[in-house]
């Protein structure tokens, strides 16, 4: 199966697609696959895929025109009136016949004044590529390769505009060719494509609407042709490729009613599987035990993986089943709705009609109590059917009344399996489905199927059955009456209680569900977007008691878990409660090498400390930088290094403060992450330079000042650019974290920052120790020379100050306060200490290197004296 089908296949059988094996497992996996004669590649699931929605593609049912052979009779005429076209875009899906290398005409547009007004032609070259050429006003572009002649479906678009005769050819979402000057009659007088012409698919017109030649005819399959009277952007072409129709300036949209089809041409209905947001998926190379990526559309072998406990629980449920529910439902349906085994490998087609009939019968059997108590195998079978329905693709042309009725049946079945008498059954399958929160995730998917019901006239849908319902507007909401979930959650549900566990863990206490469970997702163009949301929850009765807000995180394998992360109570009134949900960024995440779950209060405190500290620090750094420039501090290596450090640190802190605003824009978030990586890496590189500069003062270094500064600049800016550049080049698609604009912890990209930082801190720690040793030794010698008869207490005091002074002065510029960042995983206290120390680093630099810096004070005094004079 392809990746999406394989992933759904495993999930519908309560398993997971094989994830990347550990190093110790790779040998046994290779032997297992080879024993089943599996060679080549097998699909893998990304390790962090639980954080994202399942990759899905749209099914798109369309009429396909089949041109079996090259003849002079087969043609299709477009029944549409074409206006004059100063700009044009034509897109379609095509399946090329590879049996011939003759030139083929995909389409031709002719007008009385000019037969070859607008035309697209192609042929298969000797290297196995299909080459396209565009013709406008009889002017011919060169034949250029656009896609492989592999017999597969390919999407193409061609664009042209009269201004400068600019044209382009796209294939499978990528621009393959572009140039200007195609039929630009003159620099000042290019002509538009004339209107009121005849558009023919599959033939070259040698006269208006006729005189075809077999040698130039098209052979293959074509569908989904659309024509616009404008040039579509790359983003719009990608949308069209994904089967979204852009209606603005559309001249012709693909429809069998708008085509005159010659009788010998076969018109069939077929389903295109439109590409999803991710087109390359991870594979395991059998034999070599290596990993790579392959097109997600390929059909490859795959493995469904169970945990041992879940597998044996499934087997036990299967063996102990009386199959009463399955027998009753299958008898009424006169077909197999519920299979004999949950492990069955049959891939059943599910469409709207089949799903509606299956849920109707299932709801009837459950409603009438023909099976009073669900067995474990019954509950698993129902959940599997609900999974299949929620994974179904709604096709164009499906009746909307049937779709809405399907939603009602889905909610009813969901309500019925959460009845009180099934509490024990839920507990008995806890290793397979860890709690009824799996139902929340299934209903959330089901909501997405109801998109076609929304129209400009009908902007809201509400479907409710008992205590369960869903609503779909721009924000999709879902609620479960607490009575429906309380019965099944009371023995397993938990609320986190803070502990000082070293791994940032939490222990759980059993507690009752005190309110409806709400699932919400914010959408834009039917795609989920990430942003902060404010809620106001109306109370059914007035309340005075303390209210706690817990957010339910749903994951397919865990069934859901309670967490306070990301949400907080803003205001509590007798009749309502206002909440704010968001995922925030704070200083403590910069050196965090794995995800930590914190309470809302902790996250809010960290965020507040970061923003205040960074704000003060940023202002202090800017003032210090301006002072260095304005008061004319004597130029030296030290002031130059200080200025570069201050600039990099100020830029990084400014970006960090406002990185939260970039989370909703994927491109902007990526850029912010890259620049955060660059500037903080540069700040540390200049901290390393500060250390090297100190070393050169303590230990004689045989290098001229000019050469030293070149080396310092190369280290301070060249090293960060190299690190960021290599990281982006090798891990472009895994660079940014899922929930914040910072480096990805899940894919270990964070080590591209943490690794160099730890090395720099180690070097600077060694430098500081060396400086302290030299300073203390020097202070001891001076003390003996100047005050040889001083008391022991006085000598100890002198040595303590000699030790403390360089530590206090050098800590901020050497970055050694960042060592606390390594300890944030141990306790929230370390996170607070880390943020306070480092977000105020700029203020510390301002005090030590501006206010108490004798060079700055002397320069200011000279300016005052000069002004008086």
RAMO-V573637 format. One line per field, one symbol per residue. ss: DSSP state (h for helix, s for strand, l for the rest). phi: phi as a letter, one per 40 degrees, with the letter a starting at -180 (. if undefined). burial: # if it has 9 or more other C-alpha atoms within 8 Angstrom, else .. Layout:
ss=???
phi=???
burial=???
This chain:
ss=llhhhhhhhhhhlllsslsllllllhhhhhhhhhhlllllssslslllhhhlllllllsssssssssllllllllsssllllllslsssssssssslllllllssssssssllsssssssssssllllssssssssllsslllsssssllllssssssssslhhhssssssllsssssslllllllllllllsllllsssslllllsllslllhhhlllssssssssslllllhhhhhhhhllllllllssslllhhhsssllllssssssssllllllssssssllllsssssslllllsllssllhhhhhhhhhhhhllllhhhhhhhhhhllllllllllllllllllhhhhhhhhhhhhhhhhllllllllhhhhhhhhhhhhhhhlllllllllhhhhhhhhhhhhhhhhhhllhhhhhhhhhllllllllhhhhhhhhhhhhhhhhhlllllllsssssllsssssllsssssslhhhhhhhhlllllssslllllllllssslllllllssssssssllssllllssssssllllllllllllssslllllllssslllsssssslllsssssslllllhhhhhllllllllhhhhhhhhhhhhhhhhhhhhhhhhhhhhhhhllllllhhhhhhhhhhhhhhhhhhhhhhhhhhlllhhhhhhhhhhhhhhhhhhhhhhhhhhhhhhhhhllllllhhhhhhhhhhhhhhhhhhhhhhhhhhlhhhlsllllllslllllllhhhhhhhhhhhhhhhhhhhhhhhhhhhhhhhhhhhhlllllhhhhhhhhhhhhhhhhhhhhhhhlhhhhhhhhllllhhhhhhhhhhhhlhhhhhhhhhhhllhhhhhhhhhhhhhhhl
phi=.cccccccdcccbgbbddcdccdcccccccccccccgcbgbbcbcccccccbcccbbccbcacbcbbcbcbcbcabbccaccccbcaabbbabbbccccbbccbccaabbbdcacccaabbaaccccgbcbbbbbbfgcbcccbcbaccbgccbbbbbbaaccggcbabbafgbccaaabgcfcdadbacbccccfbbbbcgacccbcgafcbdcbccbibaafcbbbcacccdccccccccgcccccgccabcaccbbbbcccccbbcbbccccccbbbbcbbccgcgcbabbdccccbcabcbbccccccccccccccccfccdcccccccfaccbccbccdbcbccbbcccccccccccccccccgcbcbccdccccccccccccccccccccgccccccccccccccccdcccccdccdccdccbcccbchccdcdccccccdcccdcccbdcbcabbbbagcbaabbbcccbabbdccccdcccdcbcabcbcbbdccgcbbbbcacccaccbbbbcbafgbcbbacbbbbbcccbcbbccbbbbcccbbdcbghacaccgbaccabbdbabbbbbabbbbdcccbccacbcbccccccccccdcccccccccccccccccddcccfcdcadccccdcccccccccccccccbccccccbcccccccccccdcccccdccccccdccccccccbdbcacccccccccccccbcccccccccccccbdcbccccbacacccccgcdccbcddccccccccccccccccccccccccccccccbcbcccccccccccccccccccccdcccgcccdcccccccacdccccccccccbdcccccccbbcbccccccccccccccccc
burial=####.################....#..##..##...#..#####...#.......###########..###.#####.....###############....#########..############..###########.#...####.#....#########.########.#.####...###.....################..##..####################....########......##.##...##..#..#........###..#.######..#....#.#.#.###.###...##.##..##..#.#.##.###..#...###..#.......###..#########.##....#..#########.#########.#...#...##################..##.###.##.#######.########.##..##......#.###.#######.########.#######..####....#..###...#..#..##.#..##...............#..........###.###.############..#..##############..###....###.###.##.###.######.######.##..#.#.....###################.##.###...###.#########################...........##..##########.##..##..#..####..#######..######.##..##.###.##..##.###..##..##..........#..##..##..##..#########.#########.######################.#..##.##..#......
